[in-house]
Amino acid sequence: MENVSNLKAIKELEEMYSIIEQCFLGSKLGYTYDQYPIVFDYIRKTRQRTLEATIHELVILIKKHLGRTNIGHVLDAACGSGDVAFHLPSEFGSNVKIHGCDISVKAIEEAQASAFLAKGYENLSYSTQNLLALPGSWDKKFDVVLLFDVLHDMGNRDEALKNAIRVLKDDGLLVIVDPKVSSNILENGNNPQAAIALLYSILWCIPTACCSDAHGVGWGFENKDKLMTKHRLQVVDRRELMGSPFDFAYFAKKILK
């Protein structure tokens, strides 16, 4: 049975490399999570060792920068298969409702299965939603909106950020976590972590970004700063989580008119 599984993985990798090659030649036909979950599963496993501690530090900073203790709803937008959202209930407590959403039906099915098997996670839920068109009933619903390893892979980042801001309460906190890399690839020459991030980008970010005309990990912090300024967000803090440039967090609030 294991040999059959290995052969299937090898076949999928061969198909993926063929698609990746075409992406570098200008093709707009990449692949999504639903087509090749094996890739995201691999990336998820590589970060699993430190993820719990990373989320613990992240939530401490969220509570600090939110500036209030009454937290009702937290959204993990474009949550994938829910590995980040899964750690949030134990950090925020049972009175805070955690919701994860993603456009991938397969990813949400996996997330719901994990939540169902966990005990004491009644405040964790998931749904299939497009970040570019979140429900109108969610307007100003969430105290915290989290975009964890998401924004650099989005095609229409303007619309994605616009929707995230729309469902955030006026006194809420928007949290963006992305790799700490420059938009100018030449500026990353002395950054070994950027080289590793590029490897992940080749396997995941670039093929998925090709599906939506995005830039993958090459969309760096300079672009992010400009986009947040455009959407009237004030960055109250930015820092590496667990000292890792792979998880560079921005904490931002709305600039109200």
C-alpha positions as CSV (number, residue, x, y, z in Angstrom):
1,M,0.0,0.0,0.0
2,E,2.9,2.3,0.9
3,N,4.5,1.7,-2.5
4,V,1.3,2.6,-4.3
5,S,1.1,5.8,-2.3
6,N,4.7,6.7,-3.1
7,L,4.2,6.0,-6.8
8,K,1.1,8.3,-6.8
9,A,3.2,11.0,-5.1
10,I,6.0,10.7,-7.7
11,K,3.5,10.9,-10.6
12,E,1.9,14.0,-9.1
13,L,5.4,15.6,-8.7
14,E,6.2,14.9,-12.3
15,E,2.9,16.6,-13.4
16,M,3.6,19.5,-11.1
17,Y,7.1,20.2,-12.3
18,S,5.8,20.2,-15.9
19,I,3.3,22.9,-14.9
20,I,5.9,24.9,-12.9
21,E,8.2,25.0,-15.9
22,Q,5.4,26.5,-18.0
23,C,4.8,29.1,-15.3
24,F,8.3,30.3,-15.7
25,L,7.8,30.5,-19.4
26,G,4.8,32.9,-18.9
27,S,1.9,30.4,-18.6
28,K,-1.1,31.6,-16.6
29,L,-2.1,28.0,-15.9
30,G,-0.7,27.0,-12.5
31,Y,-2.4,24.7,-10.0
32,T,-4.5,25.1,-6.9
33,Y,-4.8,23.4,-3.5
34,D,-7.7,21.2,-4.8
35,Q,-5.6,19.9,-7.7
36,Y,-2.4,19.1,-5.7
37,P,-2.9,19.1,-1.9
38,I,0.3,17.1,-1.6
39,V,2.3,20.4,-1.9
40,F,0.5,22.3,0.8
41,D,0.6,19.2,3.0
42,Y,4.4,19.1,2.7
43,I,4.7,22.8,3.5
44,R,2.3,22.4,6.4
45,K,4.4,19.6,7.9
46,T,7.6,21.6,7.6
47,R,6.2,24.4,9.7
48,Q,4.2,22.2,12.1
49,R,7.2,21.8,14.6
50,T,7.1,25.5,15.5
51,L,3.6,26.5,14.6
52,E,2.0,26.2,18.0
53,A,4.7,28.4,19.6
54,T,4.4,30.9,16.7
55,I,0.7,31.2,17.2
56,H,1.1,31.6,20.9
57,E,3.4,34.6,20.4
58,L,1.1,36.0,17.7
59,V,-1.9,35.9,20.0
60,I,-0.1,37.6,22.8
61,L,0.8,40.4,20.4
62,I,-2.8,40.6,19.1
63,K,-4.2,41.0,22.5
64,K,-1.6,43.7,23.3
65,H,-2.3,45.7,20.1
66,L,-6.0,45.3,20.1
67,G,-6.0,47.3,23.3
68,R,-9.2,45.7,24.8
69,T,-10.2,42.5,26.5
70,N,-13.7,42.1,25.0
71,I,-13.0,39.9,22.0
72,G,-16.0,38.1,20.4
73,H,-15.1,37.0,16.9
74,V,-11.8,36.2,15.1
75,L,-11.5,35.4,11.4
76,D,-8.7,33.4,9.9
77,A,-9.3,34.3,6.2
78,A,-8.0,32.0,3.4
79,C,-7.2,29.5,6.2
80,G,-6.3,26.6,3.9
81,S,-6.8,23.3,5.8
82,G,-7.0,25.1,9.1
83,D,-3.7,24.4,10.7
84,V,-3.3,28.0,12.0
85,A,-7.0,28.3,13.1
86,F,-6.8,25.0,14.9
87,H,-4.4,26.6,17.5
88,L,-6.5,29.7,18.1
89,P,-9.2,28.4,20.5
90,S,-6.7,27.4,23.1
91,E,-5.0,30.8,22.9
92,F,-8.1,33.1,22.8
93,G,-10.3,31.0,25.2
94,S,-13.7,29.3,24.9
95,N,-15.7,32.6,24.9
96,V,-14.1,33.8,21.6
97,K,-15.6,32.4,18.4
98,I,-13.0,31.4,15.9
99,H,-13.9,31.1,12.2
100,G,-11.8,29.9,9.3
101,C,-12.7,30.3,5.7
102,D,-11.2,29.3,2.4
103,I,-12.2,29.1,-1.3
104,S,-11.0,25.5,-1.4
105,V,-13.7,22.9,-0.7
106,K,-11.2,20.2,-0.1
107,A,-9.2,22.3,2.4
108,I,-12.3,23.2,4.4
109,E,-13.4,19.6,4.5
110,E,-10.0,18.7,6.0
111,A,-10.2,21.5,8.5
112,Q,-13.6,20.5,9.6
113,A,-12.5,16.9,10.0
114,S,-9.6,18.0,12.3
115,A,-11.8,20.3,14.4
116,F,-14.4,17.4,14.8
117,L,-11.7,15.1,16.1
118,A,-10.4,17.7,18.6
119,K,-12.0,18.0,22.0
120,G,-13.1,21.2,23.5
121,Y,-13.1,23.1,20.3
122,E,-16.8,24.0,20.1
123,N,-15.9,27.6,19.4
124,L,-14.1,26.7,16.2
125,S,-15.9,26.6,12.8
126,Y,-15.1,26.7,9.1
127,S,-16.9,27.6,5.9
128,T,-16.1,27.8,2.2
129,Q,-15.8,31.5,1.2
130,N,-14.0,33.5,-1.4
131,L,-11.8,36.2,0.3
132,L,-12.6,38.5,-2.7
133,A,-16.4,38.3,-1.9
134,L,-17.0,37.7,1.8
135,P,-20.7,37.7,2.9
136,G,-22.4,41.0,3.5
137,S,-23.7,39.7,6.8
138,W,-20.0,39.7,8.0
139,D,-19.6,43.5,7.7
140,K,-17.8,44.9,10.8
141,K,-18.3,41.5,12.6
142,F,-14.8,40.5,13.5
143,D,-12.5,41.9,16.3
144,V,-9.5,40.4,14.6
145,V,-9.0,39.4,10.9
146,L,-5.9,37.3,10.3
147,L,-4.3,36.8,6.8
148,F,-1.6,34.2,7.6
149,D,0.7,33.5,4.6
150,V,-2.0,34.6,2.2
151,L,-1.7,38.1,0.8
152,H,1.4,37.6,-1.3
153,D,-0.3,34.7,-3.2
154,M,-3.5,36.7,-4.0
155,G,-4.1,37.9,-7.5
156,N,-6.4,40.8,-6.7
157,R,-4.8,42.0,-3.4
158,D,-6.7,45.3,-3.5
159,E,-10.0,43.5,-3.4
160,A,-8.7,40.9,-0.8
161,L,-7.6,43.7,1.6
162,K,-10.7,45.7,0.9
163,N,-12.9,42.7,2.0
164,A,-10.7,42.0,5.0
165,I,-11.1,45.6,6.2
166,R,-14.9,45.5,5.5
167,V,-15.5,42.6,7.8
168,L,-13.3,44.1,10.5
169,K,-14.8,46.2,13.3
170,D,-13.8,49.9,13.3
171,D,-11.7,49.3,16.5
172,G,-10.5,45.9,15.3
173,L,-7.0,44.6,14.4
174,L,-5.9,43.4,11.0
175,V,-3.0,41.0,11.2
176,I,-0.9,40.1,8.1
177,V,1.8,37.4,8.3
178,D,4.0,36.9,5.2
179,P,7.7,36.1,4.5
180,K,10.1,39.0,5.2
181,V,11.5,39.5,1.7
182,S,12.0,42.5,-0.5
183,S,10.0,43.1,-3.7
184,N,13.4,43.7,-5.4
185,I,15.0,40.3,-5.8
186,L,18.5,41.9,-5.9
187,E,17.9,43.2,-2.3
188,N,17.5,39.6,-1.1
189,G,21.1,38.6,-2.1
190,N,22.4,38.5,1.5
191,N,19.2,37.0,2.9
192,P,19.5,33.2,3.1
193,Q,15.9,32.9,4.4
194,A,14.8,34.6,1.2
195,A,16.5,31.9,-0.8
196,I,14.6,29.2,1.1
197,A,11.4,31.1,0.8
198,L,12.0,31.2,-3.0
199,L,12.2,27.4,-3.0
200,Y,8.8,27.2,-1.3
201,S,7.5,29.8,-3.7
202,I,8.6,27.7,-6.7
203,L,6.5,24.7,-5.5
204,W,3.5,26.6,-4.1
205,C,3.3,30.3,-4.4
206,I,4.2,30.7,-8.1
207,P,1.9,28.0,-9.5
208,T,-1.0,29.1,-7.4
209,A,-0.3,32.8,-8.1
210,C,-0.3,32.0,-11.9
211,C,-3.9,31.0,-11.5
212,S,-4.7,34.6,-10.3
213,D,-2.1,36.8,-11.9
214,A,-0.2,37.3,-8.6
215,H,3.6,37.4,-7.9
216,G,4.1,34.8,-5.2
217,V,6.8,35.5,-2.6
218,G,8.3,38.1,-4.9
219,W,5.5,40.5,-3.7
220,G,7.6,41.8,-0.8
221,F,7.2,44.2,2.1
222,E,7.6,47.4,0.0
223,N,4.5,46.4,-1.9
224,K,2.7,45.5,1.3
225,D,3.5,48.9,2.9
226,K,2.1,50.8,-0.2
227,L,-1.1,48.7,-0.2
228,M,-1.8,49.2,3.4
229,T,-1.2,53.0,3.1
230,K,-3.6,53.0,0.1
231,H,-6.3,51.3,2.1
232,R,-5.9,53.7,5.1
233,L,-4.4,51.3,7.5
234,Q,-2.0,52.4,10.3
235,V,0.6,49.8,11.1
236,V,1.1,49.8,14.9
237,D,3.7,47.1,14.9
238,R,5.7,44.8,12.6
239,R,8.1,42.1,13.7
240,E,9.4,38.6,13.2
241,L,7.5,35.8,15.1
242,M,9.8,33.4,16.9
243,G,12.7,35.3,15.4
244,S,11.8,33.9,12.0
245,P,11.7,36.0,8.8
246,F,9.4,33.4,7.3
247,D,6.7,34.7,9.7
248,F,6.9,38.5,9.6
249,A,3.8,40.0,11.2
250,Y,2.1,43.3,10.6
251,F,-0.5,44.6,13.1
252,A,-2.7,47.3,11.6
253,K,-5.8,49.4,12.5
254,K,-8.2,51.3,10.4
255,I,-7.6,55.0,10.0
256,L,-11.2,56.3,10.6
257,K,-12.4,59.5,8.8
